[in-house]
Amino acid sequence: MKLIEQGRLRFIVDLRRVTFMDSTGLGVLVGILKRIRTHEGELRLVITRREIHKIFQLTGLHHVFSIYDSLDDALTPS
């Protein structure tokens, strides 16, 4: 990712409008997270749909990603 190479290390992915997520989408997010973490960066996900949140729970990825219920929460510094 060009942005990471340019020094941007904090990202928020807004998944509020996502209605379907499969292993391809999860794999893309995991790949991005790995790349960001190698540069000590941070990736936050905004998930509001129950069915999408359930996918992260079933796969155990809710332990891997920082997941927020709203964009405002994700924008709040930790």
N, CA, C and O atoms as a Tripos MOL2 file, in Angstrom:
@<TRIPOS>MOLECULE
protein
  312   311    78     0     0
PROTEIN
NO_CHARGES

@<TRIPOS>ATOM
      1 N           0.8410   -1.1830    0.0000 N.3       1 MET1
      2 CA          0.0000    0.0000    0.0000 C.3       1 MET1
      3 C           0.8820    1.2400    0.0000 C.2       1 MET1
      4 O           1.7680    1.4090    0.8380 O.2       1 MET1
      5 N           0.6140    2.0620   -0.9320 N.am      2 LYS2
      6 CA          1.4030    3.2710   -1.1020 C.3       2 LYS2
      7 C           1.3180    4.1940    0.1160 C.2       2 LYS2
      8 O           2.3100    4.8180    0.4920 O.2       2 LYS2
      9 N           0.1480    4.2810    0.7270 N.am      3 LEU3
     10 CA         -0.0230    5.1720    1.8810 C.3       3 LEU3
     11 C           0.8690    4.7540    3.0470 C.2       3 LEU3
     12 O           1.4250    5.6030    3.7430 O.2       3 LEU3
     13 N           1.0050    3.4510    3.2580 N.am      4 ILE4
     14 CA          1.8700    2.9690    4.3410 C.3       4 ILE4
     15 C           3.3150    3.3510    4.0520 C.2       4 ILE4
     16 O           4.0320    3.8070    4.9410 O.2       4 ILE4
     17 N           3.7330    3.1650    2.8230 N.am      5 GLU5
     18 CA          5.0940    3.5310    2.4210 C.3       5 GLU5
     19 C           5.3500    5.0280    2.5820 C.2       5 GLU5
     20 O           6.4870    5.4510    2.7880 O.2       5 GLU5
     21 N           4.2820    5.8300    2.4850 N.am      6 GLN6
     22 CA          4.4060    7.2710    2.6620 C.3       6 GLN6
     23 C           4.3570    7.6780    4.1280 C.2       6 GLN6
     24 O           4.4560    8.8630    4.4480 O.2       6 GLN6
     25 N           4.2030    6.7030    5.0210 N.am      7 GLY7
     26 CA          4.2370    7.0030    6.4470 C.3       7 GLY7
     27 C           2.8880    7.1070    7.1250 C.2       7 GLY7
     28 O           2.8260    7.3990    8.3190 O.2       7 GLY7
     29 N           1.8170    6.8800    6.4070 N.am      8 ARG8
     30 CA          0.4850    6.8970    7.0400 C.3       8 ARG8
     31 C           0.2620    5.5400    7.6810 C.2       8 ARG8
     32 O           0.3150    4.5080    7.0120 O.2       8 ARG8
     33 N           0.0120    5.5510    8.9860 N.am      9 LEU9
     34 CA         -0.0380    4.2900    9.7160 C.3       9 LEU9
     35 C          -1.3270    4.0690   10.4890 C.2       9 LEU9
     36 O          -1.4780    3.0320   11.1360 O.2       9 LEU9
     37 N          -2.2460    4.9990   10.4420 N.am     10 ARG10
     38 CA         -3.5330    4.8340   11.1240 C.3      10 ARG10
     39 C          -4.6420    4.8690   10.0860 C.2      10 ARG10
     40 O          -4.7810    5.8340    9.3340 O.2      10 ARG10
     41 N          -5.4400    3.7860   10.0590 N.am     11 PHE11
     42 CA         -6.4900    3.6550    9.0730 C.3      11 PHE11
     43 C          -7.7970    3.2400    9.7220 C.2      11 PHE11
     44 O          -7.8180    2.5110   10.7130 O.2      11 PHE11
     45 N          -8.8780    3.7190    9.1450 N.am     12 ILE12
     46 CA        -10.2200    3.2950    9.5440 C.3      12 ILE12
     47 C         -10.9100    2.7940    8.2840 C.2      12 ILE12
     48 O         -10.9620    3.4920    7.2720 O.2      12 ILE12
     49 N         -11.4390    1.5790    8.3560 N.am     13 VAL13
     50 CA        -12.2090    1.0260    7.2510 C.3      13 VAL13
     51 C         -13.6630    1.0160    7.6930 C.2      13 VAL13
     52 O         -14.0300    0.3560    8.6650 O.2      13 VAL13
     53 N         -14.4770    1.7540    6.9680 N.am     14 ASP14
     54 CA        -15.8970    1.8960    7.2930 C.3      14 ASP14
     55 C         -16.6870    0.8230    6.5480 C.2      14 ASP14
     56 O         -16.8630    0.9040    5.3320 O.2      14 ASP14
     57 N         -17.1570   -0.1720    7.2770 N.am     15 LEU15
     58 CA        -17.8980   -1.2830    6.6910 C.3      15 LEU15
     59 C         -19.4040   -1.1720    6.9520 C.2      15 LEU15
     60 O         -20.1270   -2.1630    6.8590 O.2      15 LEU15
     61 N         -19.8670    0.0220    7.2750 N.am     16 ARG16
     62 CA        -21.2850    0.1830    7.6190 C.3      16 ARG16
     63 C         -22.2230   -0.1870    6.4760 C.2      16 ARG16
     64 O         -23.3370   -0.6470    6.7290 O.2      16 ARG16
     65 N         -21.8170   -0.0040    5.2580 N.am     17 ARG17
     66 CA        -22.6970   -0.3030    4.1170 C.3      17 ARG17
     67 C         -22.4550   -1.6950    3.5310 C.2      17 ARG17
     68 O         -23.1250   -2.0920    2.5780 O.2      17 ARG17
     69 N         -21.5160   -2.4240    4.0880 N.am     18 VAL18
     70 CA        -21.2250   -3.7610    3.5880 C.3      18 VAL18
     71 C         -22.3340   -4.7100    4.0210 C.2      18 VAL18
     72 O         -22.6650   -4.7990    5.2030 O.2      18 VAL18
     73 N         -22.9050   -5.4170    3.0520 N.am     19 THR19
     74 CA        -23.9920   -6.3600    3.3430 C.3      19 THR19
     75 C         -23.5590   -7.8070    3.1920 C.2      19 THR19
     76 O         -24.2920   -8.7140    3.5860 O.2      19 THR19
     77 N         -22.3710   -8.0380    2.6240 N.am     20 PHE20
     78 CA        -21.8680   -9.3860    2.4210 C.3      20 PHE20
     79 C         -20.3660   -9.3880    2.5910 C.2      20 PHE20
     80 O         -19.6780   -8.5000    2.0880 O.2      20 PHE20
     81 N         -19.8500  -10.3860    3.3020 N.am     21 MET21
     82 CA        -18.4020  -10.5200    3.4800 C.3      21 MET21
     83 C         -18.0790  -12.0010    3.3960 C.2      21 MET21
     84 O         -18.6770  -12.8180    4.0970 O.2      21 MET21
     85 N         -17.1210  -12.3460    2.5270 N.am     22 ASP22
     86 CA        -16.6990  -13.7370    2.4260 C.3      22 ASP22
     87 C         -15.2100  -13.8420    2.7470 C.2      22 ASP22
     88 O         -14.5930  -12.8750    3.1950 O.2      22 ASP22
     89 N         -14.6460  -15.0140    2.5160 N.am     23 SER23
     90 CA        -13.2430  -15.2380    2.8690 C.3      23 SER23
     91 C         -12.2990  -14.3360    2.0780 C.2      23 SER23
     92 O         -11.2180  -14.0000    2.5610 O.2      23 SER23
     93 N         -12.6910  -13.9460    0.8850 N.am     24 THR24
     94 CA        -11.8470  -13.0460    0.0920 C.3      24 THR24
     95 C         -11.7410  -11.6850    0.7760 C.2      24 THR24
     96 O         -10.6470  -11.1390    0.9210 O.2      24 THR24
     97 N         -12.8730  -11.1470    1.1900 N.am     25 GLY25
     98 CA        -12.8710   -9.8600    1.8910 C.3      25 GLY25
     99 C         -12.1140   -9.9240    3.2000 C.2      25 GLY25
    100 O         -11.3540   -9.0150    3.5340 O.2      25 GLY25
    101 N         -12.3250  -11.0060    3.9430 N.am     26 LEU26
    102 CA        -11.5960  -11.1740    5.2060 C.3      26 LEU26
    103 C         -10.0960  -11.2690    4.9550 C.2      26 LEU26
    104 O          -9.2940  -10.6990    5.6950 O.2      26 LEU26
    105 N          -9.7280  -11.9970    3.9010 N.am     27 GLY27
    106 CA         -8.3150  -12.1370    3.5710 C.3      27 GLY27
    107 C          -7.6610  -10.8150    3.2120 C.2      27 GLY27
    108 O          -6.5170  -10.5590    3.5860 O.2      27 GLY27
    109 N          -8.3860   -9.9800    2.4890 N.am     28 VAL28
    110 CA         -7.8630   -8.6460    2.1370 C.3      28 VAL28
    111 C          -7.6270   -7.8320    3.4030 C.2      28 VAL28
    112 O          -6.5800   -7.2020    3.5530 O.2      28 VAL28
    113 N          -8.6000   -7.8450    4.3140 N.am     29 LEU29
    114 CA         -8.4550   -7.0800    5.5540 C.3      29 LEU29
    115 C          -7.3070   -7.6100    6.4150 C.2      29 LEU29
    116 O          -6.5560   -6.8260    6.9960 O.2      29 LEU29
    117 N          -7.1690   -8.9290    6.4980 N.am     30 VAL30
    118 CA         -6.0620   -9.5190    7.2730 C.3      30 VAL30
    119 C          -4.7260   -9.1290    6.6520 C.2      30 VAL30
    120 O          -3.7870   -8.7920    7.3740 O.2      30 VAL30
    121 N          -4.6280   -9.1690    5.3270 N.am     31 GLY31
    122 CA         -3.3930   -8.7770    4.6560 C.3      31 GLY31
    123 C          -3.0260   -7.3260    4.9160 C.2      31 GLY31
    124 O          -1.8620   -7.0040    5.1580 O.2      31 GLY31
    125 N          -4.0130   -6.4600    4.8650 N.am     32 ILE32
    126 CA         -3.7800   -5.0400    5.1480 C.3      32 ILE32
    127 C          -3.3300   -4.8730    6.5910 C.2      32 ILE32
    128 O          -2.3860   -4.1340    6.8690 O.2      32 ILE32
    129 N          -4.0020   -5.5540    7.5080 N.am     33 LEU33
    130 CA         -3.6470   -5.4510    8.9250 C.3      33 LEU33
    131 C          -2.2120   -5.8980    9.1650 C.2      33 LEU33
    132 O          -1.4770   -5.2340    9.8960 O.2      33 LEU33
    133 N          -1.8040   -7.0000    8.5710 N.am     34 LYS34
    134 CA         -0.4250   -7.4830    8.7370 C.3      34 LYS34
    135 C           0.5810   -6.4520    8.2500 C.2      34 LYS34
    136 O           1.5880   -6.1910    8.9070 O.2      34 LYS34
    137 N           0.3000   -5.8800    7.1100 N.am     35 ARG35
    138 CA          1.2250   -4.8870    6.5490 C.3      35 ARG35
    139 C           1.3050   -3.6460    7.4320 C.2      35 ARG35
    140 O           2.3880   -3.1040    7.6550 O.2      35 ARG35
    141 N           0.1620   -3.2040    7.9290 N.am     36 ILE36
    142 CA          0.1410   -2.0270    8.7980 C.3      36 ILE36
    143 C           0.8770   -2.3140   10.1030 C.2      36 ILE36
    144 O           1.6400   -1.4760   10.5830 O.2      36 ILE36
    145 N           0.6560   -3.4840   10.6720 N.am     37 ARG37
    146 CA          1.2880   -3.8290   11.9500 C.3      37 ARG37
    147 C           2.8000   -3.9700   11.8370 C.2      37 ARG37
    148 O           3.5080   -3.7080   12.8100 O.2      37 ARG37
    149 N           3.3150   -4.3760   10.6780 N.am     38 THR38
    150 CA          4.7710   -4.4720   10.5230 C.3      38 THR38
    151 C           5.4170   -3.0940   10.6000 C.2      38 THR38
    152 O           6.6170   -2.9750   10.8480 O.2      38 THR38
    153 N           4.6190   -2.0640   10.3860 N.am     39 HIS39
    154 CA          5.1060   -0.6850   10.5030 C.3      39 HIS39
    155 C           4.5960   -0.0310   11.7910 C.2      39 HIS39
    156 O           4.6480    1.1890   11.9490 O.2      39 HIS39
    157 N           4.0990   -0.8770   12.7140 N.am     40 GLU40
    158 CA          3.5800   -0.4200   14.0050 C.3      40 GLU40
    159 C           2.3970    0.5300   13.8480 C.2      40 GLU40
    160 O           2.2270    1.4630   14.6330 O.2      40 GLU40
    161 N           1.5940    0.2830   12.8400 N.am     41 GLY41
    162 CA          0.4140    1.1040   12.5920 C.3      41 GLY41
    163 C          -0.8340    0.5010   13.2100 C.2      41 GLY41
    164 O          -0.7690   -0.4670   13.9670 O.2      41 GLY41
    165 N          -1.9680    1.0910   12.8730 N.am     42 GLU42
    166 CA         -3.2330    0.6720   13.4670 C.3      42 GLU42
    167 C          -4.3350    0.6730   12.4100 C.2      42 GLU42
    168 O          -4.4130    1.5680   11.5680 O.2      42 GLU42
    169 N          -5.1810   -0.3520   12.4760 N.am     43 LEU43
    170 CA         -6.3340   -0.4640   11.5940 C.3      43 LEU43
    171 C          -7.5700   -0.6460   12.4510 C.2      43 LEU43
    172 O          -7.6310   -1.5490   13.2840 O.2      43 LEU43
    173 N          -8.5530    0.2120   12.2450 N.am     44 ARG44
    174 CA         -9.8210    0.1270   12.9680 C.3      44 ARG44
    175 C         -10.9320   -0.1350   11.9710 C.2      44 ARG44
    176 O         -10.9510    0.4370   10.8810 O.2      44 ARG44
    177 N         -11.8580   -1.0020   12.3510 N.am     45 LEU45
    178 CA        -13.0020   -1.3120   11.5010 C.3      45 LEU45
    179 C         -14.2750   -0.7780   12.1430 C.2      45 LEU45
    180 O         -14.4570   -0.8790   13.3560 O.2      45 LEU45
    181 N         -15.1480   -0.2140   11.3270 N.am     46 VAL46
    182 CA        -16.4670    0.2090   11.7930 C.3      46 VAL46
    183 C         -17.4730   -0.7850   11.2150 C.2      46 VAL46
    184 O         -17.6460   -0.8790   10.0000 O.2      46 VAL46
    185 N         -18.1350   -1.5270   12.1100 N.am     47 ILE47
    186 CA        -19.1070   -2.5300   11.6920 C.3      47 ILE47
    187 C         -20.3950   -2.3010   12.4730 C.2      47 ILE47
    188 O         -20.4040   -2.3170   13.7040 O.2      47 ILE47
    189 N         -21.4810   -2.0870   11.7360 N.am     48 THR48
    190 CA        -22.7680   -1.8710   12.3970 C.3      48 THR48
    191 C         -23.7720   -2.9750   12.0970 C.2      48 THR48
    192 O         -24.7340   -3.1520   12.8440 O.2      48 THR48
    193 N         -23.5660   -3.7070   11.0340 N.am     49 ARG49
    194 CA        -24.5060   -4.7750   10.6720 C.3      49 ARG49
    195 C         -24.1980   -6.0480   11.4580 C.2      49 ARG49
    196 O         -23.0590   -6.5100   11.5200 O.2      49 ARG49
    197 N         -25.2390   -6.5880   12.0460 N.am     50 ARG50
    198 CA        -25.1090   -7.7710   12.8880 C.3      50 ARG50
    199 C         -24.5170   -8.9480   12.1180 C.2      50 ARG50
    200 O         -23.6750   -9.6740   12.6460 O.2      50 ARG50
    201 N         -24.9550   -9.1400   10.8660 N.am     51 GLU51
    202 CA        -24.4820  -10.2830   10.0900 C.3      51 GLU51
    203 C         -22.9960  -10.1950    9.7590 C.2      51 GLU51
    204 O         -22.3200  -11.2210    9.6790 O.2      51 GLU51
    205 N         -22.4820   -8.9870    9.5660 N.am     52 ILE52
    206 CA        -21.0540   -8.8090    9.3040 C.3      52 ILE52
    207 C         -20.2650   -9.0100   10.5960 C.2      52 ILE52
    208 O         -19.2180   -9.6590   10.5940 O.2      52 ILE52
    209 N         -20.7570   -8.4660   11.6740 N.am     53 HIS53
    210 CA        -20.0960   -8.6420   12.9730 C.3      53 HIS53
    211 C         -20.0270  -10.1280   13.3270 C.2      53 HIS53
    212 O         -19.0240  -10.5900   13.8710 O.2      53 HIS53
    213 N         -21.0740  -10.8670   13.0240 N.am     54 LYS54
    214 CA        -21.1220  -12.3020   13.3300 C.3      54 LYS54
    215 C         -20.0260  -13.0700   12.5860 C.2      54 LYS54
    216 O         -19.4660  -14.0220   13.1290 O.2      54 LYS54
    217 N         -19.7180  -12.6700   11.3620 N.am     55 ILE55
    218 CA        -18.6470  -13.3170   10.5960 C.3      55 ILE55
    219 C         -17.3080  -13.1600   11.3120 C.2      55 ILE55
    220 O         -16.5130  -14.0980   11.3780 O.2      55 ILE55
    221 N         -17.0720  -11.9750   11.8420 N.am     56 PHE56
    222 CA        -15.8250  -11.7400   12.5720 C.3      56 PHE56
    223 C         -15.7960  -12.5510   13.8630 C.2      56 PHE56
    224 O         -14.7340  -13.0210   14.2720 O.2      56 PHE56
    225 N         -16.9310  -12.7190   14.5010 N.am     57 GLN57
    226 CA        -17.0000  -13.5310   15.7180 C.3      57 GLN57
    227 C         -16.7830  -15.0100   15.3980 C.2      57 GLN57
    228 O         -16.0180  -15.6850   16.0860 O.2      57 GLN57
    229 N         -17.4410  -15.5100   14.3720 N.am     58 LEU58
    230 CA        -17.3240  -16.9290   14.0140 C.3      58 LEU58
    231 C         -15.9050  -17.3160   13.6060 C.2      58 LEU58
    232 O         -15.4710  -18.4400   13.8550 O.2      58 LEU58
    233 N         -15.1980  -16.4050   12.9920 N.am     59 THR59
    234 CA        -13.8350  -16.6790   12.5400 C.3      59 THR59
    235 C         -12.7890  -16.3540   13.6070 C.2      59 THR59
    236 O         -11.6080  -16.6570   13.4330 O.2      59 THR59
    237 N         -13.2170  -15.7420   14.7040 N.am     60 GLY60
    238 CA        -12.2810  -15.3470   15.7530 C.3      60 GLY60
    239 C         -11.5450  -14.0550   15.4470 C.2      60 GLY60
    240 O         -10.6880  -13.6230   16.2180 O.2      60 GLY60
    241 N         -11.8790  -13.4380   14.3220 N.am     61 LEU61
    242 CA        -11.1810  -12.2040   13.9380 C.3      61 LEU61
    243 C         -11.5870  -11.0010   14.7820 C.2      61 LEU61
    244 O         -10.9360   -9.9580   14.7190 O.2      61 LEU61
    245 N         -12.6330  -11.1270   15.5550 N.am     62 HIS62
    246 CA        -12.9930  -10.0230   16.4550 C.3      62 HIS62
    247 C         -11.9310   -9.8520   17.5440 C.2      62 HIS62
    248 O         -11.8730   -8.8100   18.1980 O.2      62 HIS62
    249 N         -11.0930  -10.8710   17.7380 N.am     63 HIS63
    250 CA         -9.9690  -10.7540   18.6800 C.3      63 HIS63
    251 C          -8.7460  -10.1170   18.0220 C.2      63 HIS63
    252 O          -7.8390   -9.6460   18.7070 O.2      63 HIS63
    253 N          -8.7280  -10.1060   16.7090 N.am     64 VAL64
    254 CA         -7.5720   -9.6180   15.9470 C.3      64 VAL64
    255 C          -7.7290   -8.1540   15.5620 C.2      64 VAL64
    256 O          -6.7710   -7.3820   15.6050 O.2      64 VAL64
    257 N          -8.9420   -7.7830   15.1880 N.am     65 PHE65
    258 CA         -9.2100   -6.4210   14.7200 C.3      65 PHE65
    259 C          -9.7930   -5.5600   15.8330 C.2      65 PHE65
    260 O         -10.4500   -6.0620   16.7450 O.2      65 PHE65
    261 N          -9.5460   -4.2760   15.7460 N.am     66 SER66
    262 CA        -10.2180   -3.2980   16.5970 C.3      66 SER66
    263 C         -11.5150   -2.9320   15.8890 C.2      66 SER66
    264 O         -11.4990   -2.3030   14.8310 O.2      66 SER66
    265 N         -12.6340   -3.3300   16.4800 N.am     67 ILE67
    266 CA        -13.9430   -3.1370   15.8520 C.3      67 ILE67
    267 C         -14.7500   -2.1250   16.6560 C.2      67 ILE67
    268 O         -14.8290   -2.2020   17.8820 O.2      67 ILE67
    269 N         -15.3470   -1.1740   15.9380 N.am     68 TYR68
    270 CA        -16.1190   -0.1060   16.5700 C.3      68 TYR68
    271 C         -17.5370   -0.0950   16.0220 C.2      68 TYR68
    272 O         -17.7810   -0.4880   14.8810 O.2      68 TYR68
    273 N         -18.4670    0.3620   16.8520 N.am     69 ASP69
    274 CA        -19.8830    0.4130   16.4830 C.3      69 ASP69
    275 C         -20.2610    1.6650   15.7010 C.2      69 ASP69
    276 O         -21.3300    1.7180   15.0930 O.2      69 ASP69
    277 N         -19.3950    2.6700   15.7130 N.am     70 SER70
    278 CA        -19.7000    3.9120   14.9960 C.3      70 SER70
    279 C         -18.4010    4.5500   14.5100 C.2      70 SER70
    280 O         -17.3210    4.2820   15.0360 O.2      70 SER70
    281 N         -18.5330    5.3810   13.5160 N.am     71 LEU71
    282 CA        -17.3810    6.1050   13.0050 C.3      71 LEU71
    283 C         -16.8330    7.0540   14.0500 C.2      71 LEU71
    284 O         -15.6180    7.2140   14.1710 O.2      71 LEU71
    285 N         -17.7210    7.6860   14.8080 N.am     72 ASP72
    286 CA        -17.2710    8.5830   15.8730 C.3      72 ASP72
    287 C         -16.3980    7.8570   16.8850 C.2      72 ASP72
    288 O         -15.3620    8.3730   17.3030 O.2      72 ASP72
    289 N         -16.8210    6.6470   17.2820 N.am     73 ASP73
    290 CA        -16.0140    5.8640   18.2250 C.3      73 ASP73
    291 C         -14.6500    5.5150   17.6300 C.2      73 ASP73
    292 O         -13.6300    5.5820   18.3170 O.2      73 ASP73
    293 N         -14.6390    5.1470   16.3620 N.am     74 ALA74
    294 CA        -13.3690    4.7800   15.7110 C.3      74 ALA74
    295 C         -12.4350    5.9740   15.5840 C.2      74 ALA74
    296 O         -11.2150    5.8100   15.6060 O.2      74 ALA74
    297 N         -12.9820    7.1550   15.4530 N.am     75 LEU75
    298 CA        -12.1750    8.3700   15.3180 C.3      75 LEU75
    299 C         -11.6220    8.8610   16.6480 C.2      75 LEU75
    300 O         -10.6930    9.6680   16.6680 O.2      75 LEU75
    301 N         -12.1730    8.3900   17.7520 N.am     76 THR76
    302 CA        -11.7190    8.8140   19.0760 C.3      76 THR76
    303 C         -10.3600    8.2100   19.3700 C.2      76 THR76
    304 O         -10.1990    6.9930   19.2810 O.2      76 THR76
    305 N          -9.3740    9.0340   19.7180 N.am     77 PRO77
    306 CA         -8.0400    8.4920   20.0250 C.3      77 PRO77
    307 C          -8.0990    7.5140   21.2060 C.2      77 PRO77
    308 O          -8.8840    7.6870   22.1390 O.2      77 PRO77
    309 N          -7.2470    6.4820   21.1390 N.am     78 SER78
    310 CA         -7.2170    5.5040   22.2290 C.3      78 SER78
    311 C          -6.3620    5.9470   23.3770 C.2      78 SER78
    312 O          -6.2400    5.2280   24.3690 O.2      78 SER78
@<TRIPOS>BOND
     1     1     2 1
     2     2     3 1
     3     3     4 2
     4     3     5 am
     5     5     6 1
     6     6     7 1
     7     7     8 2
     8     7     9 am
     9     9    10 1
    10    10    11 1
    11    11    12 2
    12    11    13 am
    13    13    14 1
    14    14    15 1
    15    15    16 2
    16    15    17 am
    17    17    18 1
    18    18    19 1
    19    19    20 2
    20    19    21 am
    21    21    22 1
    22    22    23 1
    23    23    24 2
    24    23    25 am
    25    25    26 1
    26    26    27 1
    27    27    28 2
    28    27    29 am
    29    29    30 1
    30    30    31 1
    31    31    32 2
    32    31    33 am
    33    33    34 1
    34    34    35 1
    35    35    36 2
    36    35    37 am
    37    37    38 1
    38    38    39 1
    39    39    40 2
    40    39    41 am
    41    41    42 1
    42    42    43 1
    43    43    44 2
    44    43    45 am
    45    45    46 1
    46    46    47 1
    47    47    48 2
    48    47    49 am
    49    49    50 1
    50    50    51 1
    51    51    52 2
    52    51    53 am
    53    53    54 1
    54    54    55 1
    55    55    56 2
    56    55    57 am
    57    57    58 1
    58    58    59 1
    59    59    60 2
    60    59    61 am
    61    61    62 1
    62    62    63 1
    63    63    64 2
    64    63    65 am
    65    65    66 1
    66    66    67 1
    67    67    68 2
    68    67    69 am
    69    69    70 1
    70    70    71 1
    71    71    72 2
    72    71    73 am
    73    73    74 1
    74    74    75 1
    75    75    76 2
    76    75    77 am
    77    77    78 1
    78    78    79 1
    79    79    80 2
    80    79    81 am
    81    81    82 1
    82    82    83 1
    83    83    84 2
    84    83    85 am
    85    85    86 1
    86    86    87 1
    87    87    88 2
    88    87    89 am
    89    89    90 1
    90    90    91 1
    91    91    92 2
    92    91    93 am
    93    93    94 1
    94    94    95 1
    95    95    96 2
    96    95    97 am
    97    97    98 1
    98    98    99 1
    99    99   100 2
   100    99   101 am
   101   101   102 1
   102   102   103 1
   103   103   104 2
   104   103   105 am
   105   105   106 1
   106   106   107 1
   107   107   108 2
   108   107   109 am
   109   109   110 1
   110   110   111 1
   111   111   112 2
   112   111   113 am
   113   113   114 1
   114   114   115 1
   115   115   116 2
   116   115   117 am
   117   117   118 1
   118   118   119 1
   119   119   120 2
   120   119   121 am
   121   121   122 1
   122   122   123 1
   123   123   124 2
   124   123   125 am
   125   125   126 1
   126   126   127 1
   127   127   128 2
   128   127   129 am
   129   129   130 1
   130   130   131 1
   131   131   132 2
   132   131   133 am
   133   133   134 1
   134   134   135 1
   135   135   136 2
   136   135   137 am
   137   137   138 1
   138   138   139 1
   139   139   140 2
   140   139   141 am
   141   141   142 1
   142   142   143 1
   143   143   144 2
   144   143   145 am
   145   145   146 1
   146   146   147 1
   147   147   148 2
   148   147   149 am
   149   149   150 1
   150   150   151 1
   151   151   152 2
   152   151   153 am
   153   153   154 1
   154   154   155 1
   155   155   156 2
   156   155   157 am
   157   157   158 1
   158   158   159 1
   159   159   160 2
   160   159   161 am
   161   161   162 1
   162   162   163 1
   163   163   164 2
   164   163   165 am
   165   165   166 1
   166   166   167 1
   167   167   168 2
   168   167   169 am
   169   169   170 1
   170   170   171 1
   171   171   172 2
   172   171   173 am
   173   173   174 1
   174   174   175 1
   175   175   176 2
   176   175   177 am
   177   177   178 1
   178   178   179 1
   179   179   180 2
   180   179   181 am
   181   181   182 1
   182   182   183 1
   183   183   184 2
   184   183   185 am
   185   185   186 1
   186   186   187 1
   187   187   188 2
   188   187   189 am
   189   189   190 1
   190   190   191 1
   191   191   192 2
   192   191   193 am
   193   193   194 1
   194   194   195 1
   195   195   196 2
   196   195   197 am
   197   197   198 1
   198   198   199 1
   199   199   200 2
   200   199   201 am
   201   201   202 1
   202   202   203 1
   203   203   204 2
   204   203   205 am
   205   205   206 1
   206   206   207 1
   207   207   208 2
   208   207   209 am
   209   209   210 1
   210   210   211 1
   211   211   212 2
   212   211   213 am
   213   213   214 1
   214   214   215 1
   215   215   216 2
   216   215   217 am
   217   217   218 1
   218   218   219 1
   219   219   220 2
   220   219   221 am
   221   221   222 1
   222   222   223 1
   223   223   224 2
   224   223   225 am
   225   225   226 1
   226   226   227 1
   227   227   228 2
   228   227   229 am
   229   229   230 1
   230   230   231 1
   231   231   232 2
   232   231   233 am
   233   233   234 1
   234   234   235 1
   235   235   236 2
   236   235   237 am
   237   237   238 1
   238   238   239 1
   239   239   240 2
   240   239   241 am
   241   241   242 1
   242   242   243 1
   243   243   244 2
   244   243   245 am
   245   245   246 1
   246   246   247 1
   247   247   248 2
   248   247   249 am
   249   249   250 1
   250   250   251 1
   251   251   252 2
   252   251   253 am
   253   253   254 1
   254   254   255 1
   255   255   256 2
   256   255   257 am
   257   257   258 1
   258   258   259 1
   259   259   260 2
   260   259   261 am
   261   261   262 1
   262   262   263 1
   263   263   264 2
   264   263   265 am
   265   265   266 1
   266   266   267 1
   267   267   268 2
   268   267   269 am
   269   269   270 1
   270   270   271 1
   271   271   272 2
   272   271   273 am
   273   273   274 1
   274   274   275 1
   275   275   276 2
   276   275   277 am
   277   277   278 1
   278   278   279 1
   279   279   280 2
   280   279   281 am
   281   281   282 1
   282   282   283 1
   283   283   284 2
   284   283   285 am
   285   285   286 1
   286   286   287 1
   287   287   288 2
   288   287   289 am
   289   289   290 1
   290   290   291 1
   291   291   292 2
   292   291   293 am
   293   293   294 1
   294   294   295 1
   295   295   296 2
   296   295   297 am
   297   297   298 1
   298   298   299 1
   299   299   300 2
   300   299   301 am
   301   301   302 1
   302   302   303 1
   303   303   304 2
   304   303   305 am
   305   305   306 1
   306   306   307 1
   307   307   308 2
   308   307   309 am
   309   309   310 1
   310   310   311 1
   311   311   312 2
@<TRIPOS>SUBSTRUCTURE
     1 MET1         2 RESIDUE 1 A MET
     2 LYS2         6 RESIDUE 1 A LYS
     3 LEU3        10 RESIDUE 1 A LEU
     4 ILE4        14 RESIDUE 1 A ILE
     5 GLU5        18 RESIDUE 1 A GLU
     6 GLN6        22 RESIDUE 1 A GLN
     7 GLY7        26 RESIDUE 1 A GLY
     8 ARG8        30 RESIDUE 1 A ARG
     9 LEU9        34 RESIDUE 1 A LEU
    10 ARG10       38 RESIDUE 1 A ARG
    11 PHE11       42 RESIDUE 1 A PHE
    12 ILE12       46 RESIDUE 1 A ILE
    13 VAL13       50 RESIDUE 1 A VAL
    14 ASP14       54 RESIDUE 1 A ASP
    15 LEU15       58 RESIDUE 1 A LEU
    16 ARG16       62 RESIDUE 1 A ARG
    17 ARG17       66 RESIDUE 1 A ARG
    18 VAL18       70 RESIDUE 1 A VAL
    19 THR19       74 RESIDUE 1 A THR
    20 PHE20       78 RESIDUE 1 A PHE
    21 MET21       82 RESIDUE 1 A MET
    22 ASP22       86 RESIDUE 1 A ASP
    23 SER23       90 RESIDUE 1 A SER
    24 THR24       94 RESIDUE 1 A THR
    25 GLY25       98 RESIDUE 1 A GLY
    26 LEU26      102 RESIDUE 1 A LEU
    27 GLY27      106 RESIDUE 1 A GLY
    28 VAL28      110 RESIDUE 1 A VAL
    29 LEU29      114 RESIDUE 1 A LEU
    30 VAL30      118 RESIDUE 1 A VAL
    31 GLY31      122 RESIDUE 1 A GLY
    32 ILE32      126 RESIDUE 1 A ILE
    33 LEU33      130 RESIDUE 1 A LEU
    34 LYS34      134 RESIDUE 1 A LYS
    35 ARG35      138 RESIDUE 1 A ARG
    36 ILE36      142 RESIDUE 1 A ILE
    37 ARG37      146 RESIDUE 1 A ARG
    38 THR38      150 RESIDUE 1 A THR
    39 HIS39      154 RESIDUE 1 A HIS
    40 GLU40      158 RESIDUE 1 A GLU
    41 GLY41      162 RESIDUE 1 A GLY
    42 GLU42      166 RESIDUE 1 A GLU
    43 LEU43      170 RESIDUE 1 A LEU
    44 ARG44      174 RESIDUE 1 A ARG
    45 LEU45      178 RESIDUE 1 A LEU
    46 VAL46      182 RESIDUE 1 A VAL
    47 ILE47      186 RESIDUE 1 A ILE
    48 THR48      190 RESIDUE 1 A THR
    49 ARG49      194 RESIDUE 1 A ARG
    50 ARG50      198 RESIDUE 1 A ARG
    51 GLU51      202 RESIDUE 1 A GLU
    52 ILE52      206 RESIDUE 1 A ILE
    53 HIS53      210 RESIDUE 1 A HIS
    54 LYS54      214 RESIDUE 1 A LYS
    55 ILE55      218 RESIDUE 1 A ILE
    56 PHE56      222 RESIDUE 1 A PHE
    57 GLN57      226 RESIDUE 1 A GLN
    58 LEU58      230 RESIDUE 1 A LEU
    59 THR59      234 RESIDUE 1 A THR
    60 GLY60      238 RESIDUE 1 A GLY
    61 LEU61      242 RESIDUE 1 A LEU
    62 HIS62      246 RESIDUE 1 A HIS
    63 HIS63      250 RESIDUE 1 A HIS
    64 VAL64      254 RESIDUE 1 A VAL
    65 PHE65      258 RESIDUE 1 A PHE
    66 SER66      262 RESIDUE 1 A SER
    67 ILE67      266 RESIDUE 1 A ILE
    68 TYR68      270 RESIDUE 1 A TYR
    69 ASP69      274 RESIDUE 1 A ASP
    70 SER70      278 RESIDUE 1 A SER
    71 LEU71      282 RESIDUE 1 A LEU
    72 ASP72      286 RESIDUE 1 A ASP
    73 ASP73      290 RESIDUE 1 A ASP
    74 ALA74      294 RESIDUE 1 A ALA
    75 LEU75      298 RESIDUE 1 A LEU
    76 THR76      302 RESIDUE 1 A THR
    77 PRO77      306 RESIDUE 1 A PRO
    78 SER78      310 RESIDUE 1 A SER
